[in-house]
């Protein structure tokens, strides 16, 4: 569920077909996400999941799976 939501956000921001985005996709290298798109993706994720993603946390997020794990962890900690 979270993966599908994240994949949809990334697809919308990158004009990619959602089915081409996998958990193993590298956000910058495989998906070609630039710094402006990352900013827009993060803003959308913050709105969608009602959380704040500090810029320094983005350094450790390289794959879509990292992003999914990060969101899941933050949501669990906020419950």
C-alpha positions as CSV (number, residue, x, y, z in Angstrom):
1,X,0.0,0.0,0.0
2,X,2.7,2.5,1.0
3,X,4.8,1.4,-1.9
4,X,1.9,1.9,-4.4
5,X,1.3,5.4,-3.0
6,X,5.0,6.3,-3.2
7,X,5.3,4.8,-6.7
8,X,2.3,6.9,-7.8
9,X,3.9,10.1,-6.5
10,X,7.2,9.4,-8.1
11,X,5.5,8.5,-11.4
12,X,3.5,11.7,-11.4
13,X,6.6,13.9,-10.7
14,X,8.8,12.1,-13.2
15,X,6.3,11.4,-16.0
16,X,7.2,7.7,-15.8
17,X,4.8,4.8,-16.0
18,X,4.2,3.6,-12.5
19,X,4.8,-0.1,-13.4
20,X,8.4,0.8,-14.3
21,X,9.2,1.9,-10.7
22,X,10.2,-1.0,-8.5
23,X,11.4,-1.3,-4.9
24,X,15.0,-1.8,-6.3
25,X,14.9,1.4,-8.4
26,X,17.6,3.9,-7.6
27,X,15.9,7.2,-7.2
28,X,18.5,9.4,-8.9
29,X,20.3,6.9,-11.2
30,X,17.5,4.7,-12.5
31,X,14.6,7.1,-12.3
32,X,16.6,10.2,-13.2
33,X,15.1,12.3,-10.4
34,X,16.8,15.7,-10.1
35,X,17.0,18.0,-7.1
36,X,13.8,19.9,-8.0
37,X,11.8,16.7,-8.4
38,X,13.2,15.4,-5.1
39,X,11.9,18.5,-3.4
40,X,8.5,18.1,-5.0
41,X,8.3,14.4,-4.2
42,X,9.2,15.1,-0.6
43,X,6.6,17.8,-0.3
44,X,3.9,15.4,-1.7
45,X,5.0,12.6,0.6
46,X,4.9,15.0,3.6
47,X,1.3,16.0,2.7
48,X,0.2,12.4,1.9
49,X,1.6,10.8,5.0
50,X,1.3,13.8,7.4
51,X,4.9,13.8,8.5
52,X,8.0,15.9,8.1
53,X,11.1,14.6,6.2
54,X,14.2,16.5,7.3
55,X,16.6,17.2,4.4
56,X,19.5,15.4,6.2
57,X,17.4,12.2,6.2
58,X,17.4,12.2,2.4
59,X,21.1,11.5,2.2
60,X,20.5,7.9,3.2
61,X,17.6,7.3,0.9
62,X,18.9,6.0,-2.5
63,X,16.4,3.4,-3.5
64,X,12.7,3.3,-3.6
65,X,12.8,0.6,-0.9
66,X,14.7,3.0,1.4
67,X,12.0,5.5,1.0
68,X,9.3,2.9,1.7
69,X,11.1,1.7,4.8
70,X,11.6,5.3,6.0
71,X,7.9,6.2,5.6
72,X,6.8,2.9,7.3
73,X,9.2,3.5,10.2
74,X,8.1,7.1,10.7
75,X,4.4,6.1,10.6
76,X,5.0,3.4,13.2
77,X,6.8,5.8,15.5
78,X,4.0,8.4,15.2
79,X,1.2,5.9,16.2
